[in-house]
Amino acid sequence: MKRLKQLTASILAVLTLFPALNVSAELQGNERKDLTYSEMQYHEFDESKLKNAADELTEIAEKNISGKEKRVEELINIMFDEYDLQATLYNIRYNDFYTDVTNESIEKELPEIEQNYSEYYDIIFSALNKAYNSDYQDLMFELLDQDIITAITFFHTTDEKYTELSNEESKLVLEYESLNSQEYSVEYKGRSWTADDLYNNPPENEDEYNRISNMIYSKKNKELGEIYLKLIKIRDKIAKLYGYPNYAEYAYESTYMRDYSLDDIDEVYKEVKESFPDLYNKLYNQLSLSLYTTGLANQTYNGEEILDQIEPYFAEIGSEIYENFKYMRKYHLYNIDSLPNKMEAGYTVSLYSYAVPFIFNSPYGNYNDFRTMIHEFGHANVDYTHPTRAIYDNTFGNSLDTLEIHSQGMEALFTEYHDDIFGEKQGKAFTDFTIYSMASSVVEGCLLDEFQRYAYENPDCTLEQLNTKYMELCGEYNIEYSTDVAYSYDWTEISHNYNSPMYYISYATSALSSLDLWIKASDDRESAINTYKSLIDCGAYTPYIESIESCGLRNIFEPGVVSEIAEETELVLKNGTLKSDEEETSVEITEPSEETETANTVISTIKNKAKTKGMAIPMLFSLIVILFVLAIFIMIIILITSIIKHKKNKKQ
């Protein structure tokens, strides 16, 4: 997950008028400082430098003081640098809170820091607007790209009502994150039970296990669900403040830089319901067995061990990717340790002032952490390659759908190395797990998007109605839950529903495109890697459809494409290629040309060995079958002969 701040309301009008902004590279990020994360200490932000620069720029503009071109440029850079610093400090402080969610002091700080972040944005854009409407307008066009200029011309200060609602929203999200990380307990037959107790020392009676489990998650659902009911009401007010009928439409059009609508995604829901549940459930049932029979589920790993194992393979995808990974390790730009009060989350966040990203993960200590690390580095790599500035991110937002292809696409390409890392059997199980996770992202991404739409389109709904709707949707997407356990409660444990509203569909769209990339890699890996590198160059600001079409991936909004991806995924899982079984056996063997014979000697030898090894077993099997049939035929002849003789003897 790429953790992002929400856009300030002041720019919503601009984004509504220009939904697919193409941000140029003129406003580059900062230089790397080559510091470890521990050297990037949090401290309280001193706003004086930013405010003084804004005041001075405003004075120059309002008085049209001539000859200040160099100073105007310096003041703009100061404001942007200071805004980067404030955003960086905010992200570091959020990391601190997620490292220990019981820290009430930090929990109280964060809403105030976020409010200041919004105020500083207004201060900067107010000064830029004054400069634009002064004799320095031509200079502004020289210093800034067209998209920033457009945002400046449409700027208006943040509505006070929005600020008030946004602060309430932030406090509720922090309250949720703190409660969600706590251990819930219930009393049953004179004993206190937690989820950990239930997992580690379950009762022998299965009915009692289910009863206690339902009691725990019902209690959690009720407490966390009440927070969600408050959130949907606050978000409904925010949407209506800016003229939207509901928050779902507001989020789609104004928050996530999407170039598709709710109507477009309706058709994707339908195709996913028809084509993906069978694949999803088949892989789930298969993995329930293979993860254990191969021993993969019982393996334990620590963070550094995982980094050691995956590091060399990034070089095979791209030298720059490999160098970025080594830089991340050298300066320890990650927190992947297991800690008692750590938030259960995995995300990547930008540290703008240092031109680097930071990866946060609460580890499981098993194979899951391989996937999380590969996924999050997919995000981080783009930040290393194309560092940006906080002013851009807060003005234009990001194309989350594109960002999530960066992460899930990296997972797709990495399946090539699973056998090397885990061994053949465990590698196959981990590849199945990776593809299952993507299929799960498709199904659950659509399901949770529909669920949130229902909530935001019905802001006065009850918790019971939400639980009922969630179970209805689970049925529509054919998610096979046990009827003994009330899974209708588990939506409250998905933090995105609270801190990133309407985000989850980006997992579905990007997973479909990542599966498309994986299918492409099965047929032409070099082409797939080049496609992935083109996606990296799309950066964070190119909308989803524009990104996939420009890089040669299929448009999932065209009828039948979602179904094709589901069918082809199953075929590649079965055969390792898009070719059918019949096509695999019909291979034309040609003699190499003189020019390529020498260069292909080693490859040909390997291929011939592979063919010999592959053909030996089927040929032997065929011979055994022929001998077996012949033996049966001889036995039948002998039996018939003996019967005839027996009848003759009987007549005699």
C-alpha positions in Angstrom: 0.0 0.0 0.0 1.2 3.5 -0.8 0.3 5.6 2.1 -1.0 9.0 1.0 -2.4 12.1 2.6 -5.8 13.2 1.4 -6.0 16.2 -0.8 -6.8 19.6 0.6 -10.2 20.8 -0.4 -8.8 24.0 -1.8 -7.8 22.3 -5.0 -10.9 20.1 -5.6 -12.4 22.5 -8.1 -9.2 22.3 -10.2 -9.2 18.5 -10.2 -12.9 18.4 -11.1 -12.2 20.6 -14.2 -9.0 18.8 -15.1 -9.4 15.2 -14.1 -6.4 13.8 -15.9 -3.5 16.2 -15.3 -0.2 15.2 -16.8 2.4 16.6 -14.5 5.7 17.4 -16.1 9.1 16.8 -14.6 10.1 20.4 -14.4 9.6 20.6 -10.6 12.1 17.9 -9.5 12.4 16.5 -6.0 15.2 17.1 -3.6 18.7 15.5 -3.7 19.3 12.3 -1.6 21.1 13.1 1.6 22.6 9.6 2.2 21.3 9.5 5.8 20.1 6.4 7.7 16.5 6.6 8.9 17.7 6.8 12.5 19.5 10.1 11.5 16.2 11.6 10.3 15.0 12.5 13.7 11.5 14.0 14.3 11.4 17.5 15.6 8.7 20.1 15.9 8.3 22.1 12.6 9.4 25.7 12.8 6.9 27.5 10.6 8.6 30.9 10.7 10.8 30.3 7.6 7.8 29.3 5.4 5.6 32.1 6.6 8.3 34.7 6.3 9.0 33.6 2.7 5.3 33.7 1.9 4.9 37.2 3.4 7.8 38.5 1.5 6.6 37.1 -1.8 3.1 38.5 -1.2 4.6 42.0 -0.5 6.7 41.9 -3.6 3.7 40.9 -5.7 1.2 43.3 -4.2 3.6 46.3 -4.5 4.9 45.1 -7.9 8.4 45.8 -6.7 10.7 45.5 -9.8 14.0 43.7 -10.2 13.3 40.9 -7.7 13.3 38.0 -10.2 16.1 36.1 -8.4 14.5 36.7 -5.0 11.1 35.5 -6.2 12.6 32.3 -7.4 14.4 31.9 -4.0 11.2 32.5 -2.0 9.3 29.9 -4.1 12.0 27.3 -3.5 12.1 28.1 0.3 8.3 27.6 0.5 8.4 24.3 -1.4 11.4 23.1 0.7 9.7 23.9 3.9 6.5 22.3 2.9 8.6 19.1 2.0 10.1 19.3 5.5 6.7 19.6 7.2 5.3 16.7 5.2 8.4 14.6 6.0 8.2 15.3 9.7 4.5 14.4 9.6 5.3 11.0 8.0 8.1 10.3 10.4 5.7 11.0 13.3 3.0 8.8 11.8 5.7 6.0 11.6 6.4 6.6 15.2 2.8 6.2 16.1 2.4 3.0 14.0 5.4 1.6 15.7 3.6 2.0 19.1 -0.1 2.6 18.7 -0.5 2.8 22.5 1.4 6.1 22.5 -1.4 8.5 23.4 0.9 11.5 23.3 1.7 11.0 19.6 -2.0 10.2 18.9 -3.0 13.6 20.1 -0.2 15.4 18.2 -1.1 14.0 14.7 -4.4 15.8 14.1 -2.8 19.1 14.9 0.2 18.4 12.6 -2.2 17.5 9.8 -4.3 20.6 10.3 -1.1 22.7 10.1 -0.2 20.9 6.9 -3.4 22.0 5.3 -2.9 25.6 6.6 0.6 25.9 5.2 -0.7 24.7 1.8 -3.1 27.6 1.8 -0.4 30.0 2.8 1.9 28.9 0.0 -0.8 29.0 -2.7 -2.1 32.3 -1.6 1.3 33.8 -2.1 1.8 32.1 -5.4 -1.6 33.4 -6.5 -0.6 36.9 -5.7 2.7 36.5 -7.6 0.8 35.1 -10.6 -1.5 38.2 -10.7 1.5 40.6 -10.6 4.2 41.7 -13.0 6.0 38.5 -12.2 3.5 36.3 -14.1 5.9 35.6 -17.0 8.6 34.5 -14.4 6.0 32.2 -12.9 5.5 30.4 -16.2 9.3 30.1 -16.5 9.7 28.6 -13.0 6.6 26.4 -12.8 4.9 24.0 -15.1 1.5 24.5 -16.6 -0.4 22.2 -14.2 0.8 24.0 -11.1 0.0 27.3 -12.8 -3.5 26.0 -13.5 -3.9 25.0 -9.8 -2.7 28.5 -8.7 -5.2 30.3 -10.9 -8.1 28.3 -9.5 -6.9 28.4 -5.9 -9.2 29.4 -3.1 -8.5 29.0 0.7 -9.8 25.9 2.4 -13.3 26.1 3.6 -13.4 26.4 7.5 -16.3 23.9 7.6 -14.1 21.4 5.6 -11.2 21.9 8.1 -13.5 21.2 11.0 -14.9 18.1 9.4 -11.5 16.9 8.3 -10.2 17.3 11.9 -13.1 15.2 13.2 -12.4 12.6 10.6 -8.7 12.4 11.5 -9.5 11.9 15.2 -11.9 9.1 14.4 -9.4 7.3 12.2 -6.7 7.5 14.9 -9.2 6.2 17.5 -10.0 3.3 15.2 -6.3 2.5 14.5 -5.6 2.5 18.2 -8.6 0.2 19.1 -8.1 -2.1 16.2 -4.6 -3.0 17.4 -5.8 -3.9 20.9 -6.6 -7.4 22.1 -10.3 -8.0 22.7 -11.4 -10.5 25.3 -14.7 -12.1 26.4 -15.8 -14.2 29.3 -16.9 -17.7 28.6 -17.6 -20.4 31.3 -15.7 -18.5 33.9 -12.6 -18.0 31.7 -11.3 -14.9 29.8 -10.6 -15.6 26.1 -8.7 -13.5 23.5 -8.2 -14.3 19.8 -4.6 -15.4 20.7 -5.9 -17.7 23.4 -8.3 -19.2 20.9 -5.6 -19.7 18.3 -2.9 -21.1 20.6 -5.0 -23.2 23.0 -8.4 -23.8 21.4 -11.1 -25.7 23.2 -11.5 -29.3 22.1 -15.2 -28.8 21.2 -15.6 -27.1 17.8 -18.9 -25.6 18.7 -17.4 -23.9 21.7 -14.5 -22.6 19.5 -17.0 -21.1 17.1 -19.1 -19.6 19.9 -16.1 -17.9 21.6 -14.8 -16.7 18.2 -18.2 -15.1 17.4 -18.3 -13.5 20.8 -14.8 -11.9 20.3 -15.4 -10.6 16.8 -19.0 -9.5 17.5 -17.6 -7.3 20.4 -14.9 -5.9 18.1 -17.3 -5.3 15.3 -19.7 -3.4 17.5 -17.1 -1.1 18.9 -15.2 -0.5 15.6 -18.5 -0.4 13.6 -19.8 2.5 15.7 -16.7 4.5 14.6 -17.4 3.7 11.0 -21.0 4.9 11.3 -19.7 8.2 12.5 -17.1 8.4 9.7 -19.6 7.8 6.9 -21.8 10.7 8.3 -18.8 13.1 8.5 -17.7 12.1 5.0 -21.2 12.6 3.6 -21.1 16.2 4.9 -17.7 16.7 3.2 -19.0 15.4 -0.1 -22.2 17.6 0.0 -20.0 20.6 1.0 -18.5 20.3 -2.5 -21.7 19.5 -4.4 -21.4 15.7 -4.6 -24.5 13.5 -3.9 -22.4 11.1 -1.8 -18.8 10.4 -0.7 -18.3 7.6 -3.1 -18.6 9.9 -6.1 -16.5 12.6 -4.3 -13.7 10.1 -3.7 -13.7 8.7 -7.3 -13.6 12.1 -8.9 -11.6 14.2 -6.6 -9.3 12.1 -4.5 -7.6 9.3 -6.4 -6.9 10.7 -9.9 -9.0 8.1 -11.6 -9.9 8.2 -15.3 -12.8 5.8 -14.9 -16.2 6.3 -13.2 -18.5 4.5 -10.9 -20.6 3.5 -13.9 -17.5 2.1 -15.6 -16.6 0.0 -12.6 -20.1 -1.4 -12.4 -19.4 -3.5 -15.5 -16.1 -4.8 -13.9 -18.0 -5.9 -10.8 -20.3 -8.0 -13.1 -17.5 -9.7 -15.0 -15.5 -10.4 -11.8 -18.5 -12.1 -10.2 -18.9 -14.3 -13.3 -15.2 -15.2 -13.9 -13.0 -14.9 -10.8 -14.7 -16.7 -7.8 -14.0 -20.2 -9.2 -10.3 -19.4 -9.7 -10.1 -17.7 -6.3 -11.8 -20.6 -4.4 -9.9 -23.3 -6.3 -6.6 -21.7 -5.4 -7.7 -21.2 -1.8 -8.7 -24.8 -1.4 -5.5 -26.0 -3.1 -3.3 -23.7 -0.9 -5.0 -24.9 2.3 -3.3 -28.2 1.6 -0.1 -27.4 -0.4 1.2 -24.7 2.0 1.4 -27.4 4.7 2.3 -30.5 2.7 5.3 -28.7 1.2 6.3 -27.4 4.7 6.2 -23.7 3.5 3.7 -22.8 6.2 6.0 -24.0 8.9 9.0 -22.1 7.8 10.0 -19.0 9.9 11.9 -16.0 8.6 13.2 -12.8 10.0 13.3 -9.5 8.0 17.0 -9.3 7.2 17.0 -12.9 6.1 14.2 -12.2 3.6 16.1 -9.1 2.3 19.2 -11.3 1.8 17.3 -13.9 -0.2 15.4 -11.6 -2.6 18.2 -9.0 -3.2 20.1 -10.6 -6.0 17.0 -11.2 -8.2 16.2 -7.5 -8.5 19.4 -7.3 -10.7 17.7 -9.6 -13.2 14.7 -7.3 -13.6 16.8 -4.1 -13.9 20.2 -2.7 -12.8 18.6 0.5 -11.5 16.0 -1.4 -9.5 18.8 -3.4 -8.0 20.8 -0.3 -7.1 17.7 1.2 -5.4 17.3 -1.9 -3.3 20.9 -1.8 -2.2 20.6 1.9 -1.3 17.5 1.1 0.8 19.4 -1.6 2.7 22.6 0.5 3.1 20.7 3.3 4.8 18.1 1.1 6.6 15.1 2.9 5.1 12.6 0.4 6.5 11.0 -0.8 9.7 10.2 -4.5 9.4 10.9 -5.7 13.0 8.3 -7.4 15.1 7.2 -5.3 18.0 4.4 -5.8 20.6 2.5 -2.6 20.0 3.1 -2.2 16.3 0.2 -1.5 14.0 -0.7 -4.4 11.8 0.0 -2.8 8.5 2.3 -2.6 5.5 2.9 0.6 3.5 5.4 2.8 1.8 5.6 6.6 2.5 7.6 9.4 1.0 10.3 11.3 3.0 10.3 14.3 0.6 13.1 16.3 2.2 15.5 13.3 1.8 14.2 12.2 -1.7 13.7 8.7 -0.4 10.8 6.4 0.5 10.3 4.4 3.7 8.9 0.9 4.1 6.9 0.0 7.1 5.7 -3.6 7.8 4.4 -5.5 10.8 5.7 -9.0 10.0 4.1 -12.4 10.3 7.5 -14.1 10.5 6.6 -16.5 7.7 6.3 -16.6 3.8 3.8 -13.7 3.9 6.6 -11.3 4.6 8.4 -12.2 1.3 5.3 -11.1 -0.6 4.9 -7.9 1.5 8.5 -6.9 1.0 8.5 -7.5 -2.7 5.2 -5.6 -3.0 6.3 -2.6 -0.9 9.6 -2.3 -2.7 7.6 -2.1 -5.9 6.2 1.1 -4.5 9.5 2.3 -3.1 11.4 1.7 -6.3 9.3 4.3 -8.1 10.0 6.9 -5.4 13.7 6.3 -5.7 13.5 6.5 -9.5 11.1 9.5 -9.7 11.3 11.4 -6.4 8.6 14.1 -6.1 7.6 16.9 -3.8 4.9 17.3 -1.2 3.3 20.2 -3.0 2.7 18.0 -6.1 1.3 15.1 -4.1 -1.1 17.4 -2.2 -2.1 19.3 -5.3 -2.7 16.5 -7.7 -2.9 13.4 -5.6 -1.7 10.1 -7.1 -3.0 7.5 -9.5 -3.3 4.8 -6.9 -4.3 2.2 -9.6 -1.0 2.9 -11.4 0.9 2.8 -8.2 -0.5 -0.5 -7.2 0.6 -2.0 -10.6 4.1 -1.0 -9.6 3.8 -3.1 -6.5 1.8 -6.1 -7.7 3.6 -6.1 -11.0 6.8 -6.5 -9.2 5.3 -9.6 -7.4 4.2 -10.9 -10.8 7.7 -10.7 -12.3 9.2 -12.2 -9.1 7.4 -15.5 -9.5 10.2 -16.5 -11.9 12.6 -16.8 -8.9 10.4 -18.6 -6.4 11.8 -22.1 -7.2 15.4 -20.7 -6.7 14.4 -19.2 -3.3 12.2 -21.9 -1.8 12.9 -25.0 -3.8 10.7 -26.5 -6.5 7.7 -27.7 -4.4 7.6 -24.8 -2.0 8.3 -22.4 -4.9 5.3 -23.7 -6.7 3.2 -23.3 -3.5 4.4 -19.7 -3.1 3.7 -18.9 -6.8 0.2 -20.2 -6.3 -0.1 -18.1 -3.2 1.1 -15.0 -5.1 -1.5 -15.5 -7.8 -4.1 -16.4 -5.3 -3.4 -13.1 -3.5 -3.9 -11.2 -6.8 -7.1 -13.0 -7.5 -8.1 -12.2 -4.0 -7.3 -8.5 -4.6 -9.6 -8.6 -7.7 -12.5 -10.2 -5.8 -12.1 -8.4 -2.5 -11.3 -5.1 -4.2 -14.6 -5.2 -6.0 -16.5 -6.5 -3.1 -15.3 -3.9 -0.6 -15.8 -1.1 -3.2 -19.4 -2.2 -3.6 -19.7 -2.4 0.2 -18.3 1.1 0.8 -20.6 2.5 -2.0 -23.6 1.1 -0.2 -22.4 2.7 3.1 -21.7 6.1 1.5 -24.9 6.1 -0.5 -26.8 5.3 2.7 -25.1 7.4 5.3 -27.9 6.8 7.9 -27.6 3.0 7.7 -27.2 0.9 10.9 -24.4 -1.5 11.8 -26.7 -4.4 11.4 -27.5 -3.3 7.8 -23.8 -3.0 7.0 -23.1 -6.5 8.4 -26.0 -7.9 6.4 -24.9 -6.1 3.2 -21.4 -7.4 3.6 -22.6 -11.0 3.8 -24.9 -10.5 0.8 -21.9 -9.3 -1.2 -19.8 -12.3 0.0 -22.5 -14.5 -1.4 -22.6 -12.6 -4.8 -18.8 -13.0 -5.1 -19.1 -16.6 -4.1 -16.6 -16.3 -1.2 -16.8 -19.7 0.6 -17.1 -18.9 4.3 -18.0 -21.5 6.9 -21.6 -21.1 8.1 -20.4 -21.8 11.7 -18.5 -18.6 12.0 -19.9 -15.1 11.6 -17.6 -13.6 9.0 -20.0 -10.7 8.6 -17.9 -9.0 11.3 -14.5 -9.0 9.6 -14.9 -5.9 7.4 -14.2 -3.7 10.4 -10.7 -5.2 10.6 -9.8 -3.9 7.2 -8.1 -0.6 8.0 -8.5 0.8 4.4 -12.3 1.1 5.0 -11.5 3.6 7.7 -8.3 5.4 6.7 -8.4 5.2 2.9 -12.1 5.3 1.8 -12.8 4.0 -1.7 -9.1 3.0 -2.1 -9.7 -0.8 -2.3 -10.9 -0.8 -5.9 -7.3 0.2 -6.9 -6.2 -3.2 -5.7 -8.6 -4.9 -8.0 -7.9 -2.9 -11.2 -4.1 -3.1 -10.6 -4.3 -6.8 -9.8 -6.1 -7.4 -13.1 -3.3 -5.5 -15.0 -0.6 -7.3 -12.9 -2.1 -10.7 -13.9 -2.1 -9.4 -17.5 1.6 -8.7 -17.0 2.2 -12.1 -15.5 0.5 -13.8 -18.4 2.6 -11.7 -20.8 5.8 -12.8 -19.0 4.9 -16.5 -19.4 5.1 -16.0 -23.2 7.8 -13.3 -23.5 9.5 -12.3 -20.3 11.8 -9.7 -21.8 8.8 -7.9 -23.3 7.0 -8.1 -19.9 10.0 -6.6 -18.1 10.1 -3.7 -20.6 6.4 -3.2 -20.1 7.0 -3.0 -16.3 9.8 -0.5 -16.8 7.5 1.7 -18.9 4.9 1.6 -16.1 7.6 2.8 -13.7 8.2 5.7 -16.0 4.5 6.6 -15.8 5.3 7.5 -12.2 2.6 8.5 -9.8 0.7 11.0 -11.8 -0.4 9.2 -15.0 -4.0 7.9 -14.6 -4.7 4.2 -14.8 -6.2 3.7 -18.3 -3.7 6.0 -19.9 -0.9 4.1 -18.1 -1.9 0.5 -19.1 -2.8 1.4 -22.7 0.4 3.4 -23.3 2.4 0.3 -22.0 0.6 -2.3 -24.0 -1.6 -3.9 -21.4 -5.3 -4.6 -22.0 -8.0 -2.2 -21.0 -10.1 -4.0 -18.4 -13.1 -1.8 -19.1 -13.5 -3.3 -22.5 -16.1 -6.1 -22.5 -14.7 -9.6 -22.0 -11.2 -8.6 -21.0 -11.7 -9.5 -17.3 -13.0 -12.9 -18.3 -10.0 -13.4 -20.7 -7.5 -12.6 -17.9 -9.2 -15.1 -15.5 -9.2 -17.9 -18.1 -5.6 -17.2 -19.2 -4.4 -17.1 -15.6 -5.8 -20.5 -15.0 -4.2 -21.8 -18.2 -0.7 -20.4 -17.3 -1.0 -21.8 -13.8 -1.7 -25.2 -15.3 0.8 -25.2 -18.2 3.3 -22.5 -17.4 2.4 -20.8 -20.7 -0.6 -19.6 -22.7 -0.1 -22.6 -25.1 -2.6 -25.4 -24.7 -1.5 -29.0 -24.0 -1.9 -29.8 -27.7 0.2 -26.8 -28.8 2.9 -27.8 -26.4 3.4 -31.2 -28.1 3.5 -29.8 -31.6 6.9 -28.1 -31.6 8.7 -27.6 -34.9 12.3 -28.4 -34.6 14.6 -26.5 -37.0 18.3 -26.6 -37.6 20.2 -23.5 -36.3 21.7 -21.3 -38.9 25.5 -21.0 -39.2 25.5 -17.5 -37.7 23.7 -18.5 -34.6 25.0 -22.1 -34.1 28.1 -21.1 -32.0 26.2 -18.5 -29.9 23.4 -21.1 -29.2 25.6 -24.1 -28.3 25.1 -23.8 -24.5 21.4 -23.0 -24.8 20.8 -25.8 -27.3 22.5 -28.3 -25.0 20.4 -27.2 -22.1 17.2 -27.4 -24.2 18.1 -30.8 -25.5 18.7 -32.1 -22.0 15.4 -30.7 -20.9 13.7 -32.3 -23.9 15.3 -35.6 -23.2 14.4 -35.4 -19.5 10.9 -34.3 -20.4 10.3 -37.0 -23.1 11.9 -40.0 -21.2 9.1 -40.3 -18.7 6.2 -40.2 -21.2 7.9 -42.7 -23.5 8.6 -45.1 -20.7 5.0 -44.7 -19.5 3.7 -45.5 -23.0 5.8 -48.6 -23.2 4.5 -49.9 -19.8 0.9 -49.2 -20.9 1.5 -51.2 -24.2 3.0 -54.2 -22.3 0.2 -54.0 -19.7 -2.5 -54.1 -22.4 -0.7 -57.0 -24.1 -0.5 -59.0 -20.9 -4.2 -58.4 -20.3 -5.0 -59.6 -23.8 -2.9 -62.8 -23.4 -4.6 -63.5 -20.0 -8.0 -63.1 -21.7 -7.1 -65.6 -24.4 -5.8 -68.0 -21.8 -9.0 -67.6 -19.8 -11.3 -68.1 -22.9 -9.3 -71.2 -23.9 -9.6 -72.7 -20.4 -13.4 -72.0 -20.4 -13.8 -73.7 -23.7 -11.8 -76.7 -22.5 -13.8 -76.8 -19.3 -17.0 -76.9 -21.3 -15.7 -79.7 -23.6 -14.7 -81.7 -20.5 -18.1 -81.1 -19.0 -19.9 -82.4 -22.1 -17.6 -85.4 -22.2 
